[in-house]
């Protein structure tokens, strides 16, 4: 009877050890999942920051494009208004 009890105790001890190992593995997996969730949250935050910066750069680019278009328009008007004068001066120089 004692041998049977010892064998049963040994079997239960082995089962408890296996259960503890299984619980430790589950804890490791849960910690891994938590780390993955934390990294995913950080990635989402970085993506949001990058999107905000991209929008700011896009707005700056649109403003710069408008400035360049206005400058180009002014240059064309200036050249258009001054060109006849230059042509007249060049004509006078070469006519002599």
Buried (B, 14 or more C-beta within 10 A) or exposed (E): EEEEEEEEEEEEEEEEEEEEEEEEEEEEEEEEEEEEEEEEEEEEEEEEEEEEEEEEEEEEEEEEEEEEEEEEEEEEEEEEEEEEEEEEEEEEEEEE
